[in-house]
């Protein structure tokens, strides 16, 4: 607002009132169910199947979701979220570590993923400062670095300068447990009164470097490598006993720096290891070193973990340098006279979370091994319900919801969580989809092997009504990459979600994801091949059918919602009509947020009309509505006729929008007649 204080020319800018409304995404899928590994109960965004493999372990025979995600991307999907629901009885791997300098519990690490996969996480504790405290009081024992490695996914994480004190910006728990920037592998609980965990690996101090020159005789040390089995005991015949190792031969140049010292020492040890028992050499045991504090200290450990055999653990073996006694004739040794290497601490190279470490004393105070739970891998009904109810929160954003494991049969539950329980979960999912402008894709239950069973399922088993869901029949026949040459019947929701996404991208949300262009990629055919007459039984019930046609192969050939039966006469009978409305509502609800708290009067109403009309006009030009002119296709009202004085007093502004939807041409009727030859 201008304030006139002196004679002259005043300038100002006035907002045009034009605020572009961007269309909301329409094909972000959400998959909820069990996976091989991954963070429990946390939505994780994926943009290709490689992301899924890295985050959730890839295909698993105990996870229909893993196949459905593969089908989603194969059929045109571009973005999805996955929420992992652990199997019934699954246990998270966990380990508690003692503090540096005592047997008190310092830190507990728990895998974020339930199941055996959590037991494949390796952890290293690096000392941030292992020398004397420059401020007095001895060694600094409250600061450390944490390194994590997941052998299944190959993910590596490192968190530096962690502190044990409460309230600090780098307190270990606050850094590692941060949902945005923290660990995607473990959660951490620390005792604020304790010191850091004991460092991993064998740490040694380096004395003064020798004067320049050459060695008069061989210089040796002795090294031992203790490999442990799964129970934490020494693996018989798998340890390299204290063996003299020639590090520097007589006449060789003396090392000038700690780096050269350590490099040559590690090379000598690895050369000796190659002469060790065949089992150690075959498994690729190697030693690596890391320098600390400018070369004052170094740490020895085995190489990073690879795929270990089930009977012994190589990645967490303990490497120990020993002073050979007696010294072989004609050799020297590492002693205070040369390098003054003093053993600082000797622990396993790294810890595997959940594994026992009874042989090392009390470095590991407690351990809980991960467990996959029930052999079928199916979550409990309540866990599924809790995962669906958690979708009431704003995150994650999704448009399509798939629950393929809800209908997965097992030996103990051939009816897939029982029909009643599964339907109650589907009902909750449909209700939440209605609140979040999303759409649910329902898979057929086990045992639906003919038209009669499918008809009974749709007419008697559905305990809810919803225009925000669509049901499909039958299952689809697809390859099983886990079994060479096998073809299995699989729920179609993942592939159908991909078809929805592809159709939205090629045409728009107003196009039905059905017809000869709605082909299912990578599908050999439906598990039940239907005729036209059989299709005619299911279509009037609002059950969408997947058909097999010559030339076109496997296609989606139904476009009705759950409320799409002829008997219900719902105005939301068709999927594209409902999804077009959802697209408009979500786009406007996000694009008009700027109007909240604006003065509720003619100026605001005019701006709202202008911006909403521009958005609807854009959809009309894309062919989203029926009609030859905008007047026929839609209308937008926002004025005194829609917002009364009472509404204004209550802080309400009303926008009324109408649109003429395009409905799919389900029935193409061809009328043919003969033309009678006129009389001459």
C-alpha positions as CSV (number, residue, x, y, z in Angstrom):
1,X,0.0,0.0,0.0
2,X,1.5,3.3,-1.1
3,X,2.0,6.1,1.4
4,X,2.1,9.6,-0.2
5,X,4.5,11.9,1.6
6,X,6.2,14.0,-1.1
7,X,5.1,15.3,-4.5
8,X,6.2,13.1,-7.3
9,X,5.6,9.9,-9.3
10,X,4.9,6.7,-7.4
11,X,5.2,3.2,-8.9
12,X,3.8,-0.1,-7.7
13,X,3.3,-3.6,-9.0
14,X,-0.1,-5.3,-8.8
15,X,-0.5,-9.1,-8.8
16,X,-2.3,-10.4,-11.9
17,X,-4.1,-13.0,-9.9
18,X,-3.0,-15.8,-12.2
19,X,-1.8,-18.8,-10.3
20,X,-1.2,-21.8,-12.5
21,X,-2.7,-25.1,-11.2
22,X,-0.5,-28.0,-12.1
23,X,-2.0,-31.4,-12.6
24,X,-1.3,-33.9,-9.8
25,X,0.4,-37.2,-10.6
26,X,-2.0,-40.0,-11.4
27,X,0.0,-43.2,-11.4
28,X,2.2,-43.4,-8.3
29,X,1.7,-47.0,-7.0
30,X,1.9,-48.1,-3.4
31,X,2.7,-51.8,-2.6
32,X,2.1,-53.1,0.9
33,X,3.3,-56.5,2.0
34,X,6.2,-58.8,2.9
35,X,9.6,-58.6,1.2
36,X,12.9,-60.5,1.5
37,X,14.5,-57.6,3.4
38,X,14.1,-53.8,3.9
39,X,13.0,-51.4,6.5
40,X,9.8,-52.4,8.3
41,X,6.7,-50.2,8.1
42,X,8.4,-47.3,6.4
43,X,7.4,-46.1,2.9
44,X,10.4,-46.2,0.5
45,X,10.3,-44.6,-2.9
46,X,11.5,-46.7,-5.9
47,X,11.8,-45.7,-9.5
48,X,12.9,-48.9,-11.1
49,X,13.2,-52.6,-10.2
50,X,16.9,-52.1,-9.4
51,X,15.9,-49.7,-6.6
52,X,13.6,-52.5,-5.2
53,X,16.4,-55.1,-5.4
54,X,18.7,-52.8,-3.5
55,X,16.2,-51.7,-0.9
56,X,14.1,-54.9,-0.4
57,X,16.3,-57.8,-1.7
58,X,14.6,-58.6,-5.0
59,X,12.4,-61.5,-5.9
60,X,11.3,-63.9,-3.1
61,X,9.1,-67.0,-3.2
62,X,7.5,-65.7,0.0
63,X,6.6,-62.3,-1.4
64,X,4.0,-61.9,-4.1
65,X,4.7,-58.2,-3.8
66,X,8.2,-58.7,-5.2
67,X,6.7,-60.1,-8.4
68,X,4.0,-57.5,-8.6
69,X,6.6,-54.7,-8.4
70,X,8.5,-56.3,-11.3
71,X,5.2,-56.5,-13.4
72,X,4.4,-52.9,-12.5
73,X,7.6,-51.5,-14.1
74,X,7.5,-54.0,-17.0
75,X,4.0,-52.7,-18.0
76,X,4.8,-49.0,-17.9
77,X,5.0,-47.9,-14.2
78,X,7.5,-45.2,-13.4
79,X,7.3,-44.5,-9.7
80,X,6.2,-46.5,-6.7
81,X,6.4,-46.7,-2.9
82,X,6.8,-50.0,-1.0
83,X,5.8,-50.5,2.7
84,X,7.3,-53.7,4.1
85,X,5.1,-55.8,6.4
86,X,7.2,-58.4,8.2
87,X,6.2,-62.0,8.3
88,X,4.4,-63.5,11.3
89,X,7.0,-64.3,14.0
90,X,9.9,-62.4,12.3
91,X,12.6,-61.1,14.7
92,X,15.0,-58.2,14.2
93,X,18.7,-58.9,14.7
94,X,20.3,-56.9,17.5
95,X,23.6,-56.6,19.4
96,X,24.6,-54.7,22.5
97,X,28.2,-53.6,22.8
98,X,30.3,-52.8,25.9
99,X,31.9,-49.5,26.4
100,X,35.6,-48.8,25.8
101,X,37.4,-49.4,29.1
102,X,34.8,-51.4,31.1
103,X,32.2,-54.1,30.8
104,X,29.3,-51.6,30.9
105,X,26.7,-51.6,28.1
106,X,27.5,-48.7,25.7
107,X,25.5,-49.0,22.5
108,X,22.8,-51.3,21.2
109,X,22.2,-51.6,17.4
110,X,19.0,-53.2,16.0
111,X,18.4,-54.0,12.4
112,X,15.5,-52.0,10.8
113,X,14.6,-55.1,8.8
114,X,13.0,-58.1,10.5
115,X,14.3,-61.5,9.5
116,X,17.5,-63.2,8.7
117,X,18.5,-60.4,6.4
118,X,19.2,-58.2,9.4
119,X,21.9,-60.7,10.5
120,X,23.9,-59.8,7.4
121,X,24.7,-56.3,8.6
122,X,28.3,-55.8,9.7
123,X,29.4,-52.9,12.0
124,X,32.7,-51.3,12.7
125,X,33.5,-48.9,15.5
126,X,36.4,-46.5,14.7
127,X,38.1,-44.6,17.4
128,X,38.0,-40.9,16.6
129,X,40.8,-40.2,19.0
130,X,42.9,-42.9,20.5
131,X,45.8,-40.8,21.8
132,X,46.1,-38.7,24.9
133,X,43.4,-36.2,25.6
134,X,44.9,-32.7,24.8
135,X,42.8,-31.3,27.6
136,X,44.0,-33.7,30.1
137,X,42.3,-36.6,31.8
138,X,43.8,-39.4,29.7
139,X,42.3,-40.9,26.5
140,X,39.3,-39.5,24.8
141,X,36.6,-42.3,24.9
142,X,33.4,-40.5,24.0
143,X,33.8,-39.8,20.3
144,X,33.9,-42.5,17.5
145,X,33.0,-43.3,13.9
146,X,30.4,-45.9,12.9
147,X,30.6,-47.9,9.7
148,X,27.9,-50.2,8.5
149,X,27.8,-52.7,5.6
150,X,24.9,-54.8,4.4
151,X,26.1,-57.9,2.6
152,X,22.7,-58.6,0.9
153,X,22.2,-55.2,-0.7
154,X,25.8,-54.0,-0.8
155,X,24.8,-50.8,1.0
156,X,27.5,-49.0,2.9
157,X,26.9,-46.3,5.5
158,X,29.3,-44.2,7.6
159,X,28.6,-41.8,10.4
160,X,31.5,-39.7,11.7
161,X,32.3,-37.8,14.9
162,X,29.5,-39.4,16.9
163,X,29.3,-38.5,20.6
164,X,27.9,-40.3,23.6
165,X,26.8,-37.1,25.4
166,X,23.1,-36.3,25.4
167,X,21.9,-33.1,23.8
168,X,24.8,-32.7,21.5
169,X,24.2,-32.1,17.7
170,X,26.3,-35.2,17.0
171,X,24.8,-37.5,19.7
172,X,25.0,-40.9,18.2
173,X,21.3,-41.8,18.6
174,X,20.0,-38.5,17.0
175,X,22.4,-38.8,14.0
176,X,21.9,-42.5,13.3
177,X,18.1,-42.5,13.9
178,X,17.3,-39.4,11.9
179,X,14.6,-40.6,9.4
180,X,15.8,-38.4,6.6
181,X,19.6,-38.5,6.8
182,X,20.2,-41.3,9.3
183,X,20.8,-45.0,8.8
184,X,18.7,-47.1,6.5
185,X,20.0,-50.3,8.1
186,X,19.9,-50.0,11.9
187,X,18.5,-48.0,14.8
188,X,20.8,-47.1,17.7
189,X,20.2,-46.8,21.5
190,X,23.1,-45.4,23.5
191,X,23.8,-45.0,27.2
192,X,24.5,-41.3,27.6
193,X,26.6,-42.0,30.7
194,X,28.8,-44.6,29.0
195,X,31.9,-44.3,26.9
196,X,32.0,-45.2,23.2
197,X,31.9,-48.9,22.2
198,X,35.2,-50.6,22.1
199,X,36.9,-50.2,18.7
200,X,36.8,-53.1,16.2
201,X,40.0,-54.6,14.7
202,X,43.4,-54.8,16.3
203,X,44.9,-51.3,17.0
204,X,48.7,-50.8,17.5
205,X,50.9,-47.8,18.2
206,X,53.8,-46.9,16.0
207,X,57.0,-45.7,17.6
208,X,59.8,-43.5,16.2
209,X,60.7,-44.3,12.6
210,X,64.3,-45.6,12.1
211,X,67.1,-43.7,10.6
212,X,67.6,-43.9,6.9
213,X,69.5,-46.9,5.6
214,X,69.0,-50.6,5.0
215,X,68.3,-53.6,7.3
216,X,71.3,-55.6,8.3
217,X,69.2,-58.8,8.6
218,X,65.6,-60.0,8.1
219,X,62.9,-58.3,10.2
220,X,60.0,-60.5,11.3
221,X,56.8,-60.5,13.2
222,X,54.3,-63.1,14.0
223,X,50.6,-63.0,13.0
224,X,47.5,-65.0,14.0
225,X,44.1,-65.0,12.3
226,X,41.2,-66.5,14.3
227,X,38.3,-67.5,12.1
228,X,35.0,-68.3,13.9
229,X,32.1,-70.5,13.2
230,X,28.4,-69.5,13.3
231,X,28.3,-70.2,17.1
232,X,31.2,-67.9,17.8
233,X,33.7,-70.7,18.6
234,X,37.0,-71.1,16.9
235,X,36.6,-73.0,13.7
236,X,38.7,-76.1,13.8
237,X,41.5,-76.0,11.2
238,X,40.4,-72.6,10.1
239,X,42.9,-70.4,12.1
240,X,46.3,-69.3,11.1
241,X,48.4,-69.9,14.2
242,X,51.2,-67.6,15.2
243,X,53.6,-67.8,12.3
244,X,56.8,-65.8,11.7
245,X,56.4,-63.4,8.8
246,X,59.4,-61.8,7.2
247,X,58.4,-58.1,6.7
248,X,61.7,-56.6,5.6
249,X,64.5,-58.7,4.2
250,X,68.2,-58.1,4.9
251,X,69.5,-55.3,2.7
252,X,66.1,-53.8,2.0
253,X,65.6,-50.0,2.5
254,X,64.1,-49.0,5.8
255,X,60.6,-47.4,5.6
256,X,60.6,-43.6,5.8
257,X,57.0,-43.1,6.8
258,X,54.3,-45.0,8.8
259,X,52.3,-45.4,5.6
260,X,55.2,-47.2,4.0
261,X,55.7,-49.3,7.1
262,X,52.1,-50.4,7.2
263,X,51.9,-51.0,3.4
264,X,54.9,-53.3,3.4
265,X,53.8,-55.1,6.5
266,X,50.3,-55.8,5.1
267,X,51.8,-57.0,1.9
268,X,54.1,-59.4,3.8
269,X,51.2,-60.8,5.9
270,X,49.0,-61.4,2.9
271,X,51.8,-63.2,1.1
272,X,52.1,-65.4,4.1
273,X,48.4,-66.0,4.2
274,X,48.5,-67.3,0.7
275,X,50.6,-70.1,2.1
276,X,48.0,-70.8,4.7
277,X,45.5,-73.7,4.8
278,X,43.6,-74.1,1.5
279,X,40.3,-73.2,3.0
280,X,41.5,-69.8,4.1
281,X,43.1,-69.1,0.7
282,X,40.0,-70.3,-1.2
283,X,37.8,-68.0,0.8
284,X,40.0,-65.0,0.0
285,X,41.1,-64.1,3.5
286,X,43.2,-60.9,3.3
287,X,44.4,-58.3,5.7
288,X,44.0,-54.6,5.3
289,X,45.2,-51.7,7.5
290,X,44.0,-48.2,8.3
291,X,46.2,-45.4,9.8
292,X,44.9,-43.1,12.5
293,X,46.1,-39.7,13.8
294,X,48.7,-39.0,11.2
295,X,50.4,-42.4,11.5
296,X,50.6,-42.7,15.3
297,X,48.3,-45.7,15.3
298,X,47.2,-48.3,12.7
299,X,44.5,-50.9,12.8
300,X,44.5,-54.4,11.2
301,X,41.4,-56.2,10.1
302,X,40.3,-58.7,7.5
303,X,39.0,-57.6,4.1
304,X,35.5,-56.3,3.7
305,X,32.8,-59.1,3.9
306,X,31.9,-61.1,0.9
307,X,29.6,-64.1,0.7
308,X,30.7,-66.3,3.6
309,X,30.1,-70.0,3.8
310,X,27.5,-71.0,6.4
311,X,29.9,-72.8,8.7
312,X,32.4,-70.1,9.4
313,X,32.7,-66.4,9.6
314,X,35.6,-64.7,7.8
315,X,34.6,-61.1,7.7
316,X,34.8,-60.7,11.5
317,X,37.9,-62.7,12.1
318,X,40.4,-61.4,14.6
319,X,43.9,-60.5,13.3
320,X,46.6,-60.3,16.0
321,X,50.3,-59.4,15.8
322,X,52.5,-61.3,18.2
323,X,56.1,-60.8,19.2
324,X,57.8,-64.0,18.0
325,X,59.7,-65.8,20.8
326,X,62.2,-67.1,20.3
327,X,63.3,-65.0,17.3
328,X,64.5,-67.2,14.5
329,X,68.3,-67.2,14.0
330,X,69.6,-64.4,11.8
331,X,66.5,-62.3,12.1
332,X,65.4,-59.2,13.9
333,X,61.9,-58.5,15.2
334,X,59.6,-55.6,15.8
335,X,60.5,-54.3,19.2
336,X,61.1,-51.0,21.0
337,X,64.5,-50.9,19.5
338,X,63.1,-50.4,16.0
339,X,59.4,-49.5,15.8
340,X,58.0,-49.9,19.3
341,X,54.8,-51.5,18.1
342,X,52.6,-51.9,21.2
343,X,49.4,-53.8,21.0
344,X,46.5,-51.5,21.9
345,X,43.4,-53.7,21.6
346,X,42.6,-56.9,19.7
347,X,38.9,-57.3,18.8
348,X,37.1,-58.9,15.8
349,X,37.7,-57.0,12.5
350,X,34.0,-56.1,12.5
351,X,30.8,-57.4,14.2
352,X,27.9,-59.1,12.6
353,X,24.7,-57.9,14.2
354,X,22.9,-60.6,16.0
355,X,25.8,-63.1,16.0
356,X,27.3,-64.5,19.2
357,X,30.8,-63.5,20.3
358,X,31.4,-65.6,23.4
359,X,35.0,-66.1,22.5
360,X,36.0,-62.4,22.9
361,X,34.8,-61.9,26.4
362,X,32.3,-59.2,27.0
363,X,32.7,-56.9,23.9
364,X,29.2,-58.1,22.9
365,X,27.0,-57.8,25.9
366,X,23.9,-59.3,24.2
367,X,22.8,-60.6,20.8
368,X,19.5,-61.5,19.2
369,X,19.7,-63.4,15.9
370,X,17.3,-62.4,13.2
371,X,14.5,-64.8,12.3
372,X,12.2,-64.9,9.2
373,X,9.2,-66.1,11.1
374,X,6.6,-68.4,9.6
375,X,7.8,-70.6,6.8
376,X,5.1,-69.2,4.5
377,X,6.3,-65.7,5.0
378,X,2.8,-64.3,5.4
379,X,2.2,-61.4,7.8
380,X,-0.4,-61.6,10.5
381,X,-3.8,-60.2,9.7
382,X,-3.4,-57.6,12.4
383,X,-0.1,-56.5,11.0
384,X,-1.6,-56.0,7.6
385,X,-4.5,-54.0,9.1
386,X,-2.1,-51.8,11.0
387,X,-0.1,-51.1,7.9
388,X,-3.2,-50.1,6.0
389,X,-4.5,-47.9,8.9
390,X,-1.1,-46.2,9.0
391,X,-1.9,-44.8,5.5
392,X,-4.2,-42.3,7.1
393,X,-1.2,-40.0,7.5
394,X,-0.3,-37.6,4.8
395,X,2.7,-39.7,3.7
396,X,3.2,-41.5,1.4
397,X,1.6,-39.8,-1.7
398,X,0.1,-42.5,-3.9
399,X,-2.6,-42.9,-6.5
400,X,-2.8,-46.7,-6.9
401,X,-2.8,-49.2,-4.0
402,X,-1.9,-52.9,-4.5
403,X,-2.0,-55.7,-1.8
404,X,-1.0,-58.8,-3.7
405,X,0.0,-60.8,-0.7
406,X,-3.4,-60.4,0.9
407,X,-4.6,-63.1,-1.5
408,X,-1.5,-65.3,-1.4
409,X,-2.4,-68.9,-0.3
410,X,-0.2,-70.9,1.9
411,X,-0.1,-74.4,3.3
412,X,-1.5,-73.3,6.6
413,X,-3.9,-70.8,5.1
414,X,-5.0,-71.9,1.6
415,X,-7.8,-69.3,1.7
416,X,-5.3,-66.4,2.0
417,X,-5.9,-64.9,5.4
418,X,-9.5,-66.2,5.1
419,X,-12.0,-64.3,2.9
420,X,-13.6,-62.4,5.7
421,X,-10.3,-61.0,7.1
422,X,-9.0,-60.1,3.6
423,X,-12.2,-58.4,2.7
424,X,-12.2,-56.3,5.9
425,X,-8.7,-55.2,5.0
426,X,-9.7,-54.4,1.4
427,X,-12.7,-52.4,2.8
428,X,-10.4,-50.3,5.0
429,X,-8.0,-49.8,2.1
430,X,-10.9,-48.6,-0.1
431,X,-12.0,-46.2,2.6
432,X,-8.6,-44.7,2.9
433,X,-8.2,-44.5,-0.9
434,X,-11.4,-42.4,-0.9
435,X,-9.9,-40.0,1.6
436,X,-6.6,-39.7,-0.2
437,X,-7.9,-39.4,-3.8
438,X,-6.4,-42.8,-4.6
439,X,-7.7,-46.0,-6.2
440,X,-7.5,-49.6,-5.0
441,X,-6.8,-52.6,-7.3
442,X,-8.3,-55.9,-5.9
443,X,-6.8,-59.3,-6.8
444,X,-8.9,-62.4,-7.1
445,X,-9.0,-64.8,-4.2
446,X,-7.4,-68.3,-4.4
447,X,-9.7,-71.0,-5.7
448,X,-11.4,-68.8,-8.3
449,X,-10.9,-71.2,-11.2
450,X,-14.1,-70.8,-13.1
451,X,-16.8,-68.3,-13.9
452,X,-19.2,-69.7,-11.3
453,X,-16.7,-69.2,-8.5
454,X,-15.9,-65.7,-9.7
455,X,-19.6,-64.8,-9.9
456,X,-20.1,-66.0,-6.4
457,X,-17.1,-64.1,-5.1
458,X,-18.3,-60.8,-6.5
459,X,-21.9,-61.2,-5.5
460,X,-21.5,-62.7,-2.0
461,X,-17.9,-62.1,-0.7
462,X,-17.7,-58.3,-1.1
463,X,-18.6,-56.8,2.3
464,X,-18.1,-53.2,1.2
465,X,-19.1,-50.9,-1.6
466,X,-16.7,-48.4,-3.2
467,X,-16.2,-46.5,-6.4
468,X,-12.6,-46.1,-5.4
469,X,-11.7,-49.7,-6.2
470,X,-11.8,-52.1,-9.0
471,X,-11.7,-56.0,-8.9
472,X,-10.0,-58.1,-11.6
473,X,-10.4,-61.8,-12.6
474,X,-8.6,-64.1,-13.2
475,X,-4.9,-64.3,-12.2
476,X,-2.2,-64.0,-14.9
477,X,0.3,-66.6,-16.0
478,X,3.9,-65.2,-15.8
479,X,7.5,-66.5,-15.7
480,X,9.0,-67.3,-12.3
481,X,12.7,-66.2,-12.6
482,X,13.5,-68.1,-9.4
483,X,12.6,-71.5,-11.0
484,X,14.1,-72.1,-14.4
485,X,11.4,-72.7,-17.0
486,X,8.5,-72.3,-14.5
487,X,5.3,-70.4,-15.2
488,X,3.1,-69.5,-12.3
489,X,-0.3,-67.9,-11.8
490,X,0.0,-64.6,-10.1
491,X,-2.3,-61.8,-8.9
492,X,-2.7,-59.2,-11.6
493,X,-2.7,-56.0,-9.5
494,X,0.9,-55.1,-10.1
495,X,0.7,-55.5,-13.9
496,X,-2.7,-53.6,-13.9
497,X,-1.1,-50.7,-12.0
498,X,1.5,-50.6,-14.7
499,X,-1.2,-50.6,-17.4
500,X,-2.9,-47.7,-15.6
501,X,0.4,-45.8,-15.5
502,X,1.1,-46.4,-19.2
503,X,-2.4,-45.4,-20.2
504,X,-2.3,-42.2,-18.2
505,X,1.0,-41.3,-19.8
506,X,-0.1,-42.1,-23.4
507,X,-3.5,-40.6,-23.3
508,X,-4.7,-39.4,-19.9
509,X,-6.5,-40.5,-16.8
510,X,-9.9,-40.1,-18.6
511,X,-8.9,-43.1,-20.9
512,X,-10.1,-46.4,-19.5
513,X,-7.1,-48.8,-18.8
514,X,-8.9,-51.4,-20.9
515,X,-9.2,-52.5,-24.5
516,X,-6.8,-53.9,-27.1
517,X,-4.2,-51.3,-26.3
518,X,-4.2,-52.2,-22.6
519,X,-2.0,-55.2,-23.2
520,X,-0.2,-56.9,-20.3
521,X,3.5,-57.2,-21.1
522,X,5.4,-60.4,-20.1
523,X,2.1,-62.3,-19.6
524,X,1.5,-65.7,-21.2
525,X,-2.3,-65.4,-20.7
526,X,-4.9,-65.4,-18.0
527,X,-5.1,-68.5,-15.7
528,X,-8.7,-69.0,-16.9
529,X,-9.5,-68.3,-20.6
530,X,-13.1,-66.9,-20.9
531,X,-15.4,-66.8,-23.8
532,X,-17.6,-63.8,-24.7
533,X,-20.6,-65.4,-23.1
534,X,-18.8,-66.1,-19.9
535,X,-17.5,-62.5,-19.9
536,X,-21.1,-61.4,-20.3
537,X,-21.9,-63.0,-16.9
538,X,-19.2,-61.1,-15.0
539,X,-19.2,-57.7,-16.6
540,X,-22.7,-56.7,-15.5
541,X,-21.6,-57.5,-11.9
542,X,-18.7,-55.0,-12.0
543,X,-16.0,-57.6,-12.2
544,X,-13.3,-56.7,-14.7
545,X,-12.0,-59.6,-16.8
546,X,-8.5,-60.2,-18.3
547,X,-8.9,-61.7,-21.7
548,X,-6.8,-63.5,-24.3
549,X,-7.4,-62.5,-27.9
550,X,-5.6,-63.6,-31.1
551,X,-3.1,-60.9,-32.3
552,X,-3.7,-58.7,-29.2
553,X,-2.7,-61.4,-26.8
554,X,-3.5,-60.7,-23.0
555,X,-5.4,-57.5,-22.4
556,X,-7.4,-55.9,-19.7
557,X,-11.0,-55.9,-21.0
558,X,-13.0,-54.3,-18.2
559,X,-13.4,-50.8,-16.9
560,X,-15.8,-50.8,-14.0
561,X,-15.4,-50.0,-10.4
562,X,-16.6,-52.2,-7.6
563,X,-19.8,-50.2,-7.6
564,X,-20.1,-50.7,-11.3
565,X,-22.7,-53.5,-11.4
566,X,-25.8,-52.7,-13.5
567,X,-28.0,-53.2,-10.5
568,X,-26.4,-50.4,-8.5
569,X,-26.8,-47.8,-11.3
570,X,-24.0,-45.8,-9.8
571,X,-22.9,-42.6,-11.5
572,X,-19.3,-43.7,-10.6
573,X,-19.7,-46.9,-12.6
574,X,-16.6,-46.5,-14.7
575,X,-13.0,-46.4,-13.6
576,X,-12.0,-43.4,-15.9
577,X,-14.9,-41.3,-14.6
578,X,-13.9,-41.9,-11.0
579,X,-10.2,-41.4,-11.6
580,X,-10.8,-38.2,-13.7
581,X,-12.7,-36.8,-10.7
582,X,-9.9,-37.8,-8.3
583,X,-7.4,-36.1,-10.6
584,X,-9.4,-32.9,-10.6
585,X,-10.0,-32.9,-6.9
586,X,-6.4,-33.7,-6.0
587,X,-5.0,-31.1,-8.4
588,X,-7.3,-28.4,-7.2
589,X,-6.9,-29.2,-3.5
590,X,-3.1,-28.8,-3.9
591,X,-3.2,-25.9,-6.4
592,X,-5.6,-23.7,-4.4
593,X,-3.9,-23.9,-1.1
594,X,-2.7,-20.3,-1.5
595,X,-6.3,-19.2,-1.1
596,X,-6.5,-20.2,2.6
597,X,-6.7,-17.1,4.9
598,X,-7.2,-14.7,1.9
599,X,-9.9,-12.0,2.3
600,X,-13.2,-13.8,1.5
601,X,-14.8,-11.5,-1.1
602,X,-15.3,-10.7,-4.7
603,X,-11.6,-10.3,-5.5
604,X,-10.8,-13.8,-4.1
605,X,-13.8,-15.3,-5.9
606,X,-12.8,-13.9,-9.2
607,X,-9.3,-15.2,-8.8
608,X,-10.5,-18.6,-7.9
609,X,-12.9,-18.7,-10.9
610,X,-10.2,-17.6,-13.3
611,X,-7.6,-20.1,-12.1
612,X,-10.0,-23.1,-11.9
613,X,-11.5,-22.2,-15.3
614,X,-8.0,-22.1,-16.8
615,X,-7.2,-25.6,-15.4
616,X,-10.5,-27.1,-16.6
617,X,-10.0,-25.4,-20.0
618,X,-6.7,-27.1,-20.3
619,X,-8.3,-30.5,-19.6
620,X,-11.0,-29.8,-22.2
621,X,-8.4,-29.1,-24.9
622,X,-6.7,-32.4,-24.1
623,X,-10.0,-34.2,-24.7
624,X,-10.9,-35.1,-21.1
625,X,-14.5,-34.0,-21.3
626,X,-17.5,-34.6,-23.4
627,X,-18.8,-31.7,-25.5
628,X,-17.8,-29.6,-28.5
629,X,-17.3,-26.3,-26.5
630,X,-16.2,-25.5,-23.0
631,X,-19.8,-24.4,-22.2
632,X,-20.9,-27.9,-22.9
633,X,-18.0,-29.6,-21.2
634,X,-17.7,-27.9,-17.8
635,X,-18.7,-25.0,-15.6
636,X,-17.1,-23.2,-12.6
637,X,-19.1,-21.2,-10.1
638,X,-17.6,-19.1,-7.2
639,X,-19.6,-16.0,-6.3
640,X,-22.3,-14.8,-4.0
641,X,-24.6,-17.6,-5.2
642,X,-22.3,-20.3,-3.9
643,X,-20.9,-18.5,-0.9
644,X,-23.5,-16.8,1.4
645,X,-22.9,-14.3,4.1
646,X,-23.3,-17.1,6.6
647,X,-20.5,-19.0,4.8
648,X,-18.3,-15.9,4.9
649,X,-18.9,-15.5,8.6
650,X,-17.8,-19.2,9.1
651,X,-14.7,-18.6,7.0
652,X,-15.9,-20.7,4.1
653,X,-15.6,-20.1,0.4
654,X,-17.5,-22.6,-1.9
655,X,-16.4,-23.5,-5.5
656,X,-18.8,-25.5,-7.5
657,X,-17.4,-27.4,-10.5
658,X,-19.3,-29.6,-13.0
659,X,-17.9,-31.6,-15.8
660,X,-19.3,-33.9,-18.5
661,X,-17.2,-37.1,-18.3
662,X,-16.2,-39.3,-21.1
663,X,-17.5,-42.8,-20.5
664,X,-16.0,-45.8,-22.2
665,X,-17.7,-47.4,-25.2
666,X,-18.3,-50.8,-23.7
667,X,-20.6,-52.0,-26.4
668,X,-20.0,-51.2,-30.1
669,X,-23.2,-52.0,-32.0
670,X,-23.1,-52.5,-35.7
671,X,-26.4,-52.5,-37.6
672,X,-26.5,-53.9,-41.0
673,X,-29.4,-54.2,-43.5
674,X,-29.8,-55.0,-47.1
675,X,-30.9,-52.3,-49.6
676,X,-33.8,-53.5,-51.7
677,X,-33.3,-53.0,-55.5
678,X,-35.9,-50.4,-56.6
679,X,-38.4,-51.4,-59.2
680,X,-37.8,-50.3,-62.8
